[in-house]
Amino acid sequence: MALLATSTGAHSNDTQMLSFGEYAGQTINSRALELPNLRGQGLSFSEQYQNKMLGEWSLQNINGRVKMEHDPWVQETLKDMTWRLNAQARQQAPLGLVILDNPSINAFAAPGGVIGINTGTILAANSMDELASVIAHEVAHISQRHYEHGADERKKALLMQIGGMLAAIAASAVDGDAAAAVMAGSQTVSMNSSMAFSRNNEREADRVGMQIMTQAGYDPRAMPRFFATMNQQSQLNQVENWFLPSFVRSHPLSGERLSESQSRAGQYPTLSLSQQQRHQALFDLLYWRVQSTGKHASEVTLTTAAKNSLGAKLALMRWYGEQQRFQEANKVLAEIDKLPVLQRQKLEPLLSIAHSELLSEQGKWQQAVDILESQQRLYPERRDLRLYLAEALTNSNKPTQAQALLKPLTTQQPSDRYAWQSLQLANEKLAKTTTSPTLANIATINALRYRSYDQLWNGRYESALTSLTQAKQLTENLQTTAQANSARPLLANINAEIKAIKTAKDFEP
């Protein structure tokens, strides 16, 4: 695993020249983008399996050690960007995107396609393009296989670094200085043997990352702009004797890198003002949603910002709802409802989500269902709407409908803890409210199974095995009843799940 840019090997040569005809409405003449070959990543089946296991192990350990930003809309917004950037360079979808609720500027990538970003990075950026530059840089590290190439001793150093990275992430949630100390100790041995490669890989990730973000439709000049922001922050910290931002520590930000990035970005066509601002409305919503869900903004801050920002206005409405100040929240909603139709439509589906949250705070679950269902029909593929709607359905005593929305999410993304938790709650509700003893028994068993999946992806292997053992005992009891036919396939599933958790528990990188 590589924390941001720390690498363990030489360059990947598995690239091809891809022509890039049109960017943001402008033509780039006599120019080609050198991106990784999409026809294959050059990995054997065994290497792919090991990367998958390492990526899953990373997710489980990170989830179990740090505070996460779980808001479905925030996750959906960043996931859409990440998957779009990844598609420019890799055939495989990322294994997972994790958003750490942490104020420092940081991001990281791991083998298997795990990408992480701190909420502090979102709040330090000024645009979606700047965020895209950070994520594209991480995608480049994965696509160029910077952590996979090299001699055995560097691979051993890489494994040493994995533990250090996880410890640093955990420490940073409590104390940034402690995180710096942990990283300094864990990286010393590994970095000594690979620093030359690290610098080369950083330059390559800058170059390929800029190509990736350009191909995906983002402004390449955003990369040097964000570098400049980090450079200013690092200089401020040095003056005040603070530790450098995590991003700068693991991504050595030299003046040479900044200069090269500015020069490279200058080779791309200059965007018009409207093109530069095409993602700004979405960034406004994202910025203030993170401020709201992370409880970073006060009432005064939100009220002031809401005069010029619709994102802040939605965040203010949410804040009033959380404070049970419903009259004031409804007043803000009424102001938004007076906006022109096209302007309101640009706020969707977040406007409907925020409205449903306000209704939920008042216990008006069925009204929340009605609002979310209209949006879910328009955007049936959106994970966030499924999760919000499932919660409202469960609380409206419609857990079966909630399950139908949630199960496809766990199939698409087995590490989706929020979906597993929601499935558990839906089955607990079903077990309590159904008049069928058979259905109540099966719902109880499934609630335990779904709890075990959440525990697995939280790195709590023993707890997951305990949940499945309880589910297995209940299922075995059913075999002596009229429900035996339902018990047999359920028992087979539980046995397979126990085996999978034991495999994950025993895995050592």
C-alpha positions in Angstrom: 0.0 0.0 0.0 1.1 3.5 -0.7 0.1 6.5 1.4 -0.4 9.0 -1.3 2.9 8.8 -3.1 5.3 6.6 -1.3 6.3 4.1 -3.8 8.3 0.9 -4.0 9.3 0.5 -7.6 10.2 1.7 -11.0 8.0 3.1 -13.7 5.4 1.0 -15.5 6.0 0.7 -19.2 2.5 -0.7 -19.8 1.2 2.4 -21.6 0.0 3.4 -25.0 -0.5 6.6 -26.8 -4.2 7.7 -26.8 -5.3 10.5 -29.0 -7.3 13.2 -27.4 -9.4 15.1 -30.0 -11.7 17.4 -28.1 -11.4 18.9 -24.6 -14.2 21.1 -23.2 -15.3 22.2 -26.7 -11.8 23.0 -27.9 -9.5 21.0 -30.2 -6.0 20.1 -29.2 -3.9 19.7 -32.3 -1.0 17.3 -32.7 -1.3 16.1 -29.1 -1.6 12.7 -27.6 -2.2 11.6 -24.1 0.0 8.8 -22.7 -2.3 6.7 -20.5 -2.1 3.2 -19.2 -3.1 0.4 -21.7 -6.7 -0.5 -21.0 -6.3 -3.9 -22.7 -4.6 -5.3 -19.6 -2.8 -4.3 -16.4 -0.1 -7.0 -16.8 -1.1 -8.8 -13.6 -1.3 -12.6 -13.3 -4.4 -14.2 -11.7 -2.4 -14.8 -8.5 -1.3 -11.1 -8.4 -4.8 -9.9 -9.0 -6.1 -12.2 -6.2 -3.4 -10.9 -3.8 -4.2 -7.3 -4.6 -7.9 -8.0 -4.1 -7.2 -9.6 -0.7 -4.9 -6.8 0.3 -7.4 -4.1 -0.8 -10.2 -5.8 1.2 -7.9 -6.1 4.3 -7.0 -2.4 4.0 -10.7 -1.5 3.8 -11.6 -3.6 6.9 -8.7 -2.2 8.9 -9.3 1.4 8.0 -13.0 1.2 8.7 -12.3 -0.2 12.1 -9.9 2.4 13.2 -11.0 5.9 12.0 -14.1 8.0 11.9 -15.7 8.1 8.5 -17.9 10.5 6.5 -20.9 8.2 5.8 -23.3 10.7 4.3 -24.7 8.9 1.2 -25.0 12.0 -0.9 -21.4 13.1 -0.2 -20.2 9.6 -1.0 -22.3 9.4 -4.2 -20.9 12.7 -5.4 -17.3 11.8 -4.8 -17.7 8.2 -6.0 -19.2 9.5 -9.3 -16.0 11.6 -9.8 -13.7 8.8 -8.7 -15.2 6.2 -11.0 -15.2 8.6 -13.9 -11.5 9.4 -13.4 -10.6 5.7 -12.9 -12.4 4.7 -16.1 -9.9 6.8 -18.1 -7.0 4.6 -17.1 -8.1 1.3 -15.7 -10.5 -1.5 -16.7 -11.2 -2.5 -13.1 -13.5 -0.4 -11.0 -12.0 0.8 -7.7 -12.5 -1.6 -4.9 -13.7 1.1 -2.7 -13.8 4.8 -1.9 -13.4 5.9 1.7 -13.9 9.4 3.0 -12.2 10.0 6.3 -13.8 12.6 8.7 -10.5 14.3 9.3 -9.6 18.0 9.0 -6.1 17.4 7.5 -5.3 17.6 3.8 -4.7 14.0 2.8 -5.6 11.3 0.4 -4.2 7.8 -0.3 -4.3 4.8 -2.6 -3.8 1.1 -1.9 -3.4 -2.0 -4.1 -6.6 -3.5 -5.3 -8.0 -0.1 -6.0 -8.8 1.4 -2.6 -8.9 5.2 -2.7 -9.3 7.5 0.3 -9.7 11.2 0.9 -10.0 13.3 4.0 -12.9 15.8 4.4 -10.1 18.3 5.1 -9.1 18.0 1.5 -12.6 18.8 0.4 -12.8 21.9 2.6 -9.3 23.1 1.5 -10.2 22.9 -2.2 -11.9 25.7 -4.1 -13.5 23.6 -6.9 -14.5 20.1 -8.1 -11.6 20.4 -10.5 -9.1 20.7 -7.6 -10.6 17.7 -5.9 -10.4 15.8 -9.2 -6.7 16.6 -9.4 -6.1 14.9 -6.1 -8.1 11.8 -6.9 -6.6 11.6 -10.4 -3.2 11.6 -8.9 -4.2 8.6 -6.7 -5.7 6.8 -9.7 -2.4 7.3 -11.5 -0.5 5.7 -8.7 -2.8 2.7 -9.0 -2.8 2.5 -12.8 1.0 2.8 -13.0 1.4 0.2 -10.3 3.9 2.2 -8.3 3.5 0.0 -5.2 3.9 -3.3 -7.1 7.1 -3.0 -9.1 10.6 -3.5 -7.6 12.8 -5.8 -5.8 11.8 -8.1 -2.9 13.3 -5.8 -0.3 11.2 -2.9 -1.4 8.1 -5.1 -1.3 9.0 -6.0 2.2 9.4 -2.3 3.0 6.0 -1.7 1.5 4.4 -4.2 3.9 6.1 -2.5 6.8 4.5 0.7 5.6 1.0 -0.7 5.5 0.9 -1.0 9.3 2.4 2.5 9.7 -0.2 4.0 7.3 -3.1 2.4 9.2 -1.7 3.5 12.6 -1.1 7.0 11.3 -4.7 7.3 10.0 -6.0 6.2 13.4 -3.7 8.5 15.2 -4.6 11.5 13.0 -8.2 11.2 14.1 -7.1 12.1 17.6 -3.8 14.0 17.2 -2.2 15.2 14.0 1.2 15.5 15.7 1.0 11.8 16.8 0.2 10.8 13.3 3.3 12.6 12.0 5.4 10.8 14.5 4.0 7.4 13.6 4.5 8.0 9.9 8.0 9.3 10.5 8.9 6.0 12.3 7.1 3.7 9.9 8.4 5.2 6.7 12.0 5.7 7.6 13.1 2.1 6.7 11.0 1.8 3.6 11.6 5.3 2.2 15.4 5.0 2.5 15.5 2.3 -0.1 12.9 3.8 -2.5 13.1 7.6 -2.2 14.5 7.9 -5.7 11.7 5.9 -7.1 9.3 7.9 -5.0 10.3 11.1 -6.6 10.1 9.7 -10.1 6.7 8.2 -9.3 5.5 11.4 -7.9 6.3 13.2 -11.2 4.8 10.4 -13.2 1.6 10.5 -11.1 1.4 14.3 -11.6 1.8 13.8 -15.4 -0.6 10.9 -15.8 -3.0 12.3 -13.2 -3.3 15.5 -15.2 -3.9 13.5 -18.4 -6.6 11.5 -16.6 -8.4 14.5 -15.2 -8.3 16.3 -18.6 -9.6 13.2 -20.4 -12.5 13.1 -17.9 -13.4 16.8 -18.6 -11.8 18.6 -15.7 -9.5 21.7 -15.8 -5.8 20.6 -15.8 -4.8 24.0 -14.3 -6.6 22.9 -11.1 -3.7 20.7 -10.2 -1.0 23.4 -9.9 -3.6 25.6 -8.1 -4.1 23.0 -5.4 -0.4 22.4 -5.2 0.0 26.1 -4.5 -2.6 25.9 -1.8 -0.7 23.1 -0.1 2.6 24.9 -0.6 1.2 28.0 1.2 -0.1 25.8 4.0 3.2 24.0 4.5 5.0 27.3 4.6 2.6 28.7 7.2 3.0 25.5 9.3 6.8 25.8 9.1 6.7 29.4 10.3 4.4 28.4 13.2 6.4 25.2 14.0 3.5 23.0 13.1 3.8 19.7 11.3 3.4 19.7 7.5 0.0 18.6 6.1 -0.1 14.8 5.7 -0.4 15.2 2.0 2.9 17.1 1.7 4.7 14.7 4.1 3.9 11.7 2.0 3.8 13.6 -1.3 7.1 15.5 -1.2 6.1 18.8 -2.8 9.2 20.4 -4.2 9.4 23.7 -6.1 10.4 21.6 -9.1 7.1 19.6 -8.9 5.1 22.8 -8.6 6.9 24.4 -11.5 6.6 21.3 -13.7 2.9 21.1 -13.0 2.3 24.7 -13.9 4.3 24.3 -17.1 2.5 21.1 -18.1 -0.9 22.7 -17.4 0.0 25.6 -19.6 0.2 23.3 -22.6 -3.5 22.7 -22.5 -6.1 25.1 -24.0 -7.3 27.9 -21.7 -10.9 27.3 -20.7 -13.6 30.0 -21.0 -15.1 31.3 -17.8 -18.3 29.3 -18.2 -16.3 26.1 -18.7 -14.2 26.9 -15.6 -17.4 27.3 -13.6 -19.3 24.3 -15.0 -18.8 22.2 -11.8 -19.0 25.1 -9.3 -22.7 24.8 -8.4 -22.1 21.1 -7.4 -19.0 22.0 -5.5 -21.0 24.6 -3.5 -23.4 21.9 -2.5 -20.6 19.5 -1.6 -18.6 22.0 0.4 -21.5 23.0 2.6 -22.9 19.5 2.9 -19.5 18.4 4.4 -19.5 21.4 6.6 -23.0 20.4 7.8 -22.6 16.6 8.2 -19.2 17.1 10.0 -20.7 19.8 12.2 -17.9 22.2 11.3 -20.1 25.3 10.7 -21.9 27.4 13.3 -25.3 29.0 12.9 -23.7 32.4 12.3 -21.4 31.0 9.6 -24.3 29.3 7.9 -26.6 32.2 8.1 -24.0 34.6 6.7 -23.0 32.2 3.8 -26.7 31.4 3.0 -27.1 34.9 1.7 -25.0 34.1 -1.4 -24.8 30.3 -1.4 -27.6 27.8 -2.1 -25.4 25.0 -0.6 -25.1 27.0 2.6 -28.9 27.6 2.6 -29.6 23.9 2.4 -27.0 23.3 5.1 -28.7 25.9 7.3 -32.1 24.3 6.8 -30.6 21.0 7.9 -29.0 22.6 10.9 -32.3 24.1 12.0 -33.9 20.7 11.7 -31.3 19.0 13.8 -31.9 21.7 16.5 -35.6 21.0 16.3 -36.2 24.6 15.2 -38.7 23.5 12.6 -40.4 26.8 12.0 -37.1 28.4 11.0 -36.2 25.4 8.9 -39.5 25.6 7.0 -38.9 29.3 6.4 -35.6 28.6 4.7 -37.4 25.8 2.6 -40.0 28.3 1.6 -37.3 30.7 0.3 -35.8 27.9 -1.8 -39.3 27.0 -3.1 -39.6 30.5 -4.5 -36.6 30.1 -6.7 -37.2 29.6 -10.5 -38.0 26.0 -11.4 -34.7 25.5 -13.4 -32.7 26.7 -10.4 -34.5 24.4 -8.0 -34.0 21.5 -10.4 -30.2 22.0 -10.3 -30.3 21.4 -6.5 -31.8 18.0 -7.0 -31.7 15.4 -5.6 -30.0 17.1 -2.6 -33.0 19.4 -2.2 -35.4 16.5 -1.8 -32.9 14.7 0.5 -32.6 17.7 2.7 -36.4 18.1 2.7 -36.9 14.5 3.7 -34.4 14.8 6.5 -36.4 17.8 7.9 -39.6 15.7 7.7 -37.8 12.7 9.3 -36.7 14.9 12.2 -40.4 15.5 12.8 -41.3 11.8 12.6 -43.2 12.4 9.3 -41.7 9.3 7.6 -44.5 8.7 5.1 -44.1 12.3 3.7 -40.4 11.7 3.5 -41.1 8.5 1.5 -43.3 10.3 -0.9 -40.7 13.0 -1.6 -37.8 10.5 -2.0 -39.8 8.1 -4.2 -40.4 10.7 -6.8 -36.6 11.3 -7.0 -35.8 7.6 -6.9 -38.0 7.1 -9.9 -36.0 9.7 -11.8 -32.6 8.4 -10.6 -33.1 4.6 -9.9 -29.4 4.0 -10.1 -28.4 6.4 -7.3 -27.2 4.6 -4.2 -27.9 7.7 -1.9 -31.6 7.9 -2.8 -32.0 4.1 -2.2 -30.4 4.4 1.2 -32.4 7.5 2.3 -35.6 6.0 1.0 -35.0 2.6 2.6 -34.6 4.3 6.0 -37.9 6.1 5.5 -39.6 2.9 4.4 -38.3 1.0 7.4 -39.6 3.6 9.8 -42.9 3.7 7.9 -43.3 0.0 8.7 -42.5 -1.1 5.1 -39.3 -3.1 5.7 -39.9 -5.5 2.8 -39.9 -2.6 0.3 -36.7 -1.3 2.0 -35.0 -4.7 1.5 -35.8 -4.7 -2.2 -34.0 -1.3 -2.5 -31.0 -2.3 -0.5 -30.0 -5.8 -1.6 -28.7 -4.7 -5.1 -26.4 -2.3 -3.3 -24.6 -5.1 -1.4 -24.3 -7.1 -4.6 -22.7 -4.2 -6.4 -20.4 -3.2 -3.5 -20.0 -5.9 -0.8 -18.1 -3.5 1.4 -21.0 -1.1 1.7 -21.4 -1.0 5.4 -24.2 1.6 5.3 -26.3 -0.8 3.2 -25.6 -3.8 5.5 -26.6 -1.7 8.5 -29.8 -0.6 6.8 -30.6 -4.2 5.9 -30.1 -5.3 9.5 -32.5 -2.6 10.7 -35.1 -3.5 8.1 -35.0 -7.2 9.2 -35.2 -6.3 12.8 -38.3 -4.2 12.1 -39.8 -7.0 10.0 -39.2 -9.5 12.8 -41.0 -7.2 15.3 -43.9 -6.3 13.1 -44.8 -9.4 11.0 -47.7 -11.6 12.1 -46.0 -14.6 10.5 -43.8 -16.7 12.9 -42.0 -18.2 9.9 -41.1 -14.8 8.5 -40.2 -13.5 11.9 -37.7 -16.3 12.4 -36.1 -15.8 9.0 -35.9 -12.1 9.5 -34.1 -12.5 12.8 -31.6 -14.8 11.2 -31.0 -12.5 8.3 -30.6 -9.5 10.7 -27.7 -11.4 12.4 -26.2 -12.3 9.0 -26.3 -8.7 7.8 -24.8 -7.5 11.1 -21.9 -9.9 10.6 -21.2 -8.3 7.2 -21.0 -4.9 8.8 -18.7 -6.3 11.5 -16.5 -8.0 8.8 -16.0 -4.7 6.9 -15.3 -3.0 10.2 -12.4 -5.4 10.9 -14.3 -7.0 13.8 -13.8 -10.6 12.8 -14.6 -12.3 16.1 -17.8 -10.3 16.5 -18.8 -11.3 12.9 -18.2 -15.0 13.7 -20.3 -14.7 16.9 -23.2 -13.1 14.9 -23.1 -15.9 12.4 -22.8 -18.6 15.1 -26.0 -17.2 16.6 -27.7 -17.2 13.2 -26.5 -20.8 12.5 -28.0 -22.0 15.8 -31.3 -20.4 15.1 -31.3 -21.9 11.6 -30.5 -25.4 12.9 -33.4 -25.1 15.3 -35.7 -24.5 12.3 -34.7 -27.8 10.7 -36.9 -29.7 13.2 -39.9 -27.6 12.4 -42.2 -27.1 9.4 -39.7 -24.4 8.2 -37.1 -27.0 7.4 -37.3 -26.3 3.6 -36.4 -22.7 4.2 -33.7 -23.6 6.7 -31.5 -25.7 4.4 -30.4 -23.1 1.8 -30.1 -20.5 4.6 -27.8 -22.8 6.5 -25.6 -23.3 3.4 -25.3 -19.6 3.0 -24.3 -19.1 6.6 -21.6 -21.9 6.4 -20.2 -20.2 3.3 -20.2 -16.8 5.1 -18.4 -18.3 8.2 -15.7 -19.7 5.9 -15.3 -16.3 4.1 -14.9 -14.5 7.4 -12.3 -17.0 8.7 -10.3 -16.5 5.5 -10.4 -12.7 5.9 -9.4 -13.1 9.6 -6.4 -15.3 8.8 -5.2 -13.1 5.9 -1.8 -11.6 6.5 -0.2 -9.1 4.0 
